[in-house]
């Protein structure tokens, strides 16, 4: 067994202190095993390695069921290896058998989320409650730690867009990491581009009325006046539904994506957009 301070052999005399009481402070993973069990010899070293890797995010308690039959009976162990995760003195999660490493990692992450996972959840909560500036700060910190974190990058992109920071959003969208979130980021590129263009344009507007209206809508987005911005985009599309090769339409779709399907503005303007396009 590893000499890690986070891994302990536990018996019936120490179980209460090392598992039940300790799990009020930090999650405890209990590995019910036996020396004769071949799958135990596969799972045990994996659990030990992941425990060391976690660096104290949880503790591992190893219980030999042959030497501690009462514990096995008490916790309903009918097959081994049996792994039970304790939080607050109670079993919070469990599995049986020598599972593959990805499944074991997911089990441990749910039982004892890493500091990065907790920060990501906090950032996503800030985004969902539309605390844009706080969300930007939280997501930016995560991206600085790991530029390939697609979830954090997408959260940062959305935050920047809702704060009207077009140039930063466009730069991020152009170097967005590959992964599951890339397709959603692609749908926000048009919005990032027009916000960046509006920033560069400043107060001066082009002489073409539709171009001027389009860029004025981008300014309104940056200021947070989304109803007025959407009205302006609708007016542009009524005159030319293919304006800028579909960029006006893509900007609206990007706004719908940011706001979500249940937002009243999304429902209202999506219906209007459909009536114009079709």
C-alpha positions as CSV (number, residue, x, y, z in Angstrom):
1,X,0.0,0.0,0.0
2,X,1.1,3.6,-0.7
3,X,2.7,5.4,2.2
4,X,0.5,8.5,1.6
5,X,-1.0,10.2,4.7
6,X,-4.3,10.1,2.9
7,X,-4.5,6.3,2.8
8,X,-5.2,4.2,5.9
9,X,-6.0,0.6,6.8
10,X,-9.2,0.7,8.8
11,X,-10.7,-1.9,11.0
12,X,-13.8,-2.3,13.2
13,X,-12.2,-0.4,16.0
14,X,-11.0,2.6,14.0
15,X,-13.9,2.8,11.4
16,X,-15.9,5.3,13.4
17,X,-13.1,7.8,13.9
18,X,-11.3,7.3,10.5
19,X,-14.4,7.1,8.3
20,X,-17.6,8.4,10.0
21,X,-16.2,11.3,12.0
22,X,-13.5,12.2,9.4
23,X,-16.1,12.3,6.6
24,X,-17.6,15.4,8.3
25,X,-14.4,17.2,7.4
26,X,-13.4,15.6,4.1
27,X,-15.0,12.9,1.9
28,X,-13.8,9.4,2.7
29,X,-13.7,6.6,0.1
30,X,-13.9,3.1,1.7
31,X,-12.4,0.2,-0.3
32,X,-13.8,-3.1,0.9
33,X,-11.4,-5.7,-0.3
34,X,-9.8,-9.1,0.4
35,X,-6.4,-10.6,-0.3
36,X,-7.8,-13.5,-2.4
37,X,-9.9,-11.2,-4.6
38,X,-8.2,-10.7,-8.1
39,X,-10.3,-7.6,-9.1
40,X,-9.4,-6.1,-5.7
41,X,-5.7,-6.3,-6.7
42,X,-6.6,-4.3,-9.9
43,X,-8.8,-1.6,-8.3
44,X,-6.9,-1.1,-5.1
45,X,-3.7,0.3,-6.6
46,X,-5.8,2.5,-8.9
47,X,-7.7,4.0,-6.0
48,X,-4.4,4.5,-4.1
49,X,-2.8,6.3,-7.1
50,X,-5.9,8.6,-7.6
51,X,-5.9,9.3,-3.9
52,X,-2.3,10.4,-4.0
53,X,-3.0,12.4,-7.1
54,X,-5.9,14.2,-5.4
55,X,-3.6,15.5,-2.7
56,X,-6.1,15.5,0.2
57,X,-9.3,16.2,-1.6
58,X,-10.5,13.0,-0.1
59,X,-9.2,10.2,2.2
60,X,-9.0,6.5,1.3
61,X,-9.8,3.9,3.9
62,X,-9.1,0.2,3.1
63,X,-11.2,-2.4,4.9
64,X,-10.2,-6.1,4.7
65,X,-13.6,-7.8,4.7
66,X,-12.1,-11.1,6.0
67,X,-10.6,-9.4,9.0
68,X,-13.7,-7.2,9.5
69,X,-16.8,-9.2,8.6
70,X,-19.1,-7.1,10.9
71,X,-18.3,-3.9,8.8
72,X,-19.0,-5.8,5.6
73,X,-22.4,-6.9,7.0
74,X,-23.2,-3.5,8.4
75,X,-22.7,-1.8,5.1
76,X,-24.3,-4.5,2.9
77,X,-21.2,-5.6,1.1
78,X,-22.2,-8.7,-0.9
79,X,-19.5,-8.5,-3.6
80,X,-16.0,-7.2,-3.7
81,X,-14.3,-4.9,-4.4
82,X,-17.0,-2.6,-3.1
83,X,-16.3,1.1,-2.9
84,X,-18.5,3.4,-0.8
85,X,-18.0,7.2,-0.5
86,X,-18.9,8.8,2.8
87,X,-19.8,12.4,3.4
88,X,-21.2,13.7,6.7
89,X,-21.1,10.3,8.3
90,X,-23.3,8.7,5.6
91,X,-22.8,6.8,2.4
92,X,-23.2,9.3,-0.4
93,X,-22.1,7.2,-3.4
94,X,-20.9,3.7,-4.2
95,X,-20.1,1.1,-6.8
96,X,-19.1,-2.5,-7.0
97,X,-16.4,-4.2,-9.1
98,X,-13.1,-3.2,-10.7
99,X,-14.4,-0.4,-12.8
100,X,-12.3,1.3,-15.5
101,X,-10.3,4.4,-14.6
102,X,-12.5,7.0,-16.3
103,X,-15.6,5.7,-14.3
104,X,-13.6,5.7,-11.1
105,X,-12.4,9.3,-11.8
106,X,-16.0,10.5,-12.4
107,X,-17.1,8.8,-9.1
108,X,-14.4,10.6,-7.2
109,X,-15.0,13.9,-8.9
110,X,-18.7,13.8,-7.9
111,X,-17.9,12.8,-4.4
112,X,-15.0,15.3,-3.9
113,X,-15.0,18.0,-6.6
114,X,-11.6,19.6,-7.2
115,X,-11.1,23.2,-6.4
116,X,-11.1,23.9,-10.1
117,X,-14.5,22.1,-10.5
118,X,-16.0,24.1,-7.6
119,X,-14.7,27.4,-9.1
120,X,-16.2,26.4,-12.5
121,X,-19.6,25.8,-10.9
122,X,-19.4,29.1,-9.2
123,X,-18.6,30.9,-12.5
124,X,-21.4,29.1,-14.3
125,X,-23.8,30.1,-11.5
126,X,-22.7,33.8,-11.9
127,X,-23.3,33.5,-15.6
128,X,-26.7,31.9,-15.2
129,X,-27.8,34.7,-12.8
130,X,-26.4,37.3,-15.2
131,X,-23.7,38.7,-13.0
132,X,-21.7,39.3,-16.1
133,X,-18.7,41.2,-14.6
134,X,-18.2,38.7,-11.8
135,X,-18.6,35.8,-14.2
136,X,-16.0,37.3,-16.5
137,X,-13.5,37.5,-13.7
138,X,-14.2,33.9,-12.5
139,X,-14.0,32.4,-16.0
140,X,-10.9,34.5,-16.9
141,X,-9.1,33.1,-13.9
142,X,-9.9,29.5,-15.0
143,X,-8.8,30.1,-18.6
144,X,-5.5,31.6,-17.4
145,X,-4.9,28.4,-15.4
146,X,-5.9,26.2,-18.4
147,X,-6.3,27.7,-21.9
148,X,-7.7,24.5,-23.2
149,X,-10.6,24.4,-20.8
150,X,-13.4,24.8,-23.3
151,X,-16.2,25.2,-20.7
152,X,-14.4,28.1,-19.0
153,X,-13.5,29.6,-22.4
154,X,-17.1,29.5,-23.5
155,X,-18.2,31.1,-20.3
156,X,-15.7,33.8,-20.7
157,X,-16.8,34.4,-24.3
158,X,-20.4,34.8,-23.2
159,X,-19.5,37.1,-20.4
160,X,-17.4,39.3,-22.6
161,X,-20.2,39.6,-25.2
162,X,-22.8,40.5,-22.6
163,X,-20.5,43.2,-21.3
164,X,-20.0,44.5,-24.8
165,X,-16.3,43.8,-24.9
166,X,-16.3,43.0,-28.6
167,X,-12.5,43.1,-29.4
168,X,-11.7,40.7,-26.5
169,X,-14.5,38.4,-27.4
170,X,-13.5,38.3,-31.0
171,X,-9.9,37.5,-30.1
172,X,-11.1,34.7,-27.9
173,X,-13.5,33.3,-30.5
174,X,-10.7,33.2,-33.1
175,X,-8.4,31.1,-30.9
176,X,-11.1,29.1,-29.2
177,X,-9.9,25.6,-28.1
178,X,-11.0,22.5,-29.9
179,X,-13.6,20.4,-28.1
180,X,-17.3,20.0,-27.4
181,X,-17.8,23.8,-26.8
182,X,-16.3,24.9,-30.1
183,X,-19.5,24.6,-32.2
184,X,-21.4,26.9,-29.8
185,X,-18.5,29.4,-29.8
186,X,-18.7,29.5,-33.6
187,X,-22.3,30.6,-33.4
188,X,-21.2,33.7,-31.4
189,X,-18.5,34.8,-33.8
190,X,-20.7,37.1,-35.8
191,X,-21.9,38.9,-32.6
192,X,-18.3,39.3,-31.4
193,X,-17.2,40.6,-34.8
194,X,-19.9,43.3,-35.0
195,X,-19.3,44.4,-31.4
196,X,-15.6,44.7,-32.2
197,X,-16.3,46.7,-35.4
198,X,-18.6,49.0,-33.4
199,X,-15.9,49.6,-30.9
200,X,-13.4,50.5,-33.6
201,X,-15.9,52.7,-35.4
202,X,-16.7,54.8,-32.4
203,X,-19.3,57.5,-32.8
204,X,-18.8,57.9,-36.5
205,X,-21.3,56.0,-38.5
206,X,-21.2,55.0,-42.2
207,X,-23.4,57.0,-44.7
208,X,-25.4,53.9,-45.7
209,X,-28.6,53.9,-43.6
210,X,-28.7,50.1,-43.1
211,X,-25.0,50.0,-42.2
212,X,-25.5,52.8,-39.7
213,X,-28.5,51.1,-38.2
214,X,-26.6,47.8,-38.0
215,X,-23.7,49.3,-36.1
216,X,-26.0,51.4,-33.9
217,X,-27.6,48.2,-32.9
218,X,-24.2,46.8,-31.9
219,X,-23.6,49.9,-29.7
220,X,-27.0,49.3,-28.0
221,X,-26.0,45.7,-27.3
222,X,-22.8,46.9,-25.7
223,X,-24.8,49.3,-23.6
224,X,-27.1,46.5,-22.5
225,X,-30.2,47.9,-24.3
226,X,-31.1,44.6,-26.0
227,X,-34.8,45.4,-26.9
228,X,-33.7,48.5,-28.8
229,X,-30.8,46.6,-30.4
230,X,-33.1,43.8,-31.5
231,X,-35.6,46.2,-32.9
232,X,-32.8,47.8,-34.9
233,X,-31.6,44.5,-36.3
234,X,-35.2,43.6,-37.2
235,X,-35.6,46.8,-39.2
236,X,-32.4,46.0,-41.1
237,X,-33.6,42.5,-41.9
238,X,-37.0,43.7,-43.0
239,X,-35.1,45.8,-45.7
240,X,-32.7,43.0,-46.6
241,X,-33.0,39.6,-44.9
242,X,-29.6,38.6,-46.4
243,X,-27.9,41.8,-45.1
244,X,-24.1,41.3,-45.0
245,X,-24.5,37.7,-46.1
246,X,-26.6,36.9,-43.1
247,X,-24.5,38.6,-40.4
248,X,-27.5,40.5,-39.0
249,X,-29.4,37.2,-38.7
250,X,-26.4,35.5,-37.1
251,X,-26.1,38.4,-34.6
252,X,-29.7,37.9,-33.5
253,X,-29.2,34.1,-33.2
254,X,-26.1,34.8,-31.1
255,X,-28.2,37.0,-28.8
256,X,-30.8,34.2,-28.5
257,X,-28.1,31.8,-27.6
258,X,-26.8,34.1,-24.9
259,X,-30.2,34.8,-23.4
260,X,-31.5,31.2,-23.6
261,X,-34.7,29.7,-25.0
262,X,-36.9,30.7,-22.1
263,X,-36.0,34.4,-22.1
264,X,-39.0,36.6,-23.1
265,X,-36.9,38.5,-25.6
266,X,-35.8,35.3,-27.2
267,X,-39.3,34.1,-27.6
268,X,-40.6,37.5,-28.9
269,X,-37.8,38.2,-31.4
270,X,-37.3,34.7,-32.6
271,X,-41.0,34.6,-33.7
272,X,-40.5,38.0,-35.5
273,X,-37.3,36.7,-37.1
274,X,-39.1,33.7,-38.4
275,X,-41.8,35.8,-39.9
276,X,-39.3,37.9,-41.7
277,X,-37.1,35.1,-43.0
278,X,-39.8,32.7,-44.0
